[in-house]
Amino acid sequence: MSEGNPHPVNSSQLLHLVFGGELETLSGNTFRDLSKLDIVGIFPNYASAEKAWKAKAQATVDNAHMRYFIVHMHRFLDPT
C-alpha cells in the first residue's frame, strides 16, 4: 500500500473489460437492447483485451451496428 491510496493497483494487473452489442445508430453509443450485451470478459492487460476485442469485432464485421469496446477498469480502481 502506498500513502494516500489505501487501494493501490498492481501494475502487473491492469484490468480491462471487453464488451459489445448492437447500437441503435452508427454514429452513437446507445445499445438497442441492454439485455443482449455480450460481456466477453475481463483481461489482466491491454494486449490480451485487444486480442479478444479484435476477434469479436472481426467475427461481427457483417453487422455494421455491432460494436465492441475496451474499458480500462484499472483507471476506475485508481483514477490517479
N, C-alpha and C positions, 0 to 999 in steps of 0.2 A: 504494500500500500504506500502511496505517496501522500505527503502532506497536502491538505486542501482537497484531495479527491479520495473519498473513502471506498470508491469502486473503480479502481484502475482497470483499463482494458489491456489484456495480454497482447502485446504487439505481434505475437505469432498466431493469434487467433482473431483476425479482423472479420467478424461475421457479416455475411451478405445473404440477403433473401432474393430468390428469383421467383417471380410470379407473372401471370399474364391472364388475358381474357379478351373477349371481343368488345371492341369500342363502339359507341353509338355513331361517332363520326370519325373520319380520317384525320381531322385536324384537332381533335380533342383528346382528353384523357378520362372521359366518363365511360364506365363499363356498361354494357347493355344489361347484364344480369349478374349481380354480385354472387349469387348462389352457384354460378358456373365458373368462378375464378379457378385457375389452375395454379395451385401452390406447388411449384417444382421442388423447392427445398431451401434449406439454409446451408451455406457453404463456409468453410473456415478461412477463405481468402478470395480476393477478387478474381484471380486466374481460374479457379475452379468454378466460380459463379458465372464467369463469362463463357466458359466452355458449355455449361448447362444452358445458359441463355441462348447462345448461338445455335445449339442443337434444336431447341424448341422453336426458335424463330425460323430456322430453315425448314422444319417439319410442317410449319403452318404458313408457308410462303404463298400458298394459293388463296388464302383468305386475307384480303387487304385490311380488314378490320381487326384482325388478331394481332395483339401486341404483347410482348414480354418485356419486363423491367427488372433491373437490378437495384435493390435498395441496400444502401450502406448502413447496415444495422449498427455497426460499431460506432458510427457517428452519433446515434441516438443514445448509446450507452455511455459515451464520453464525448460530449459536444465541444470540449475544448480541444 
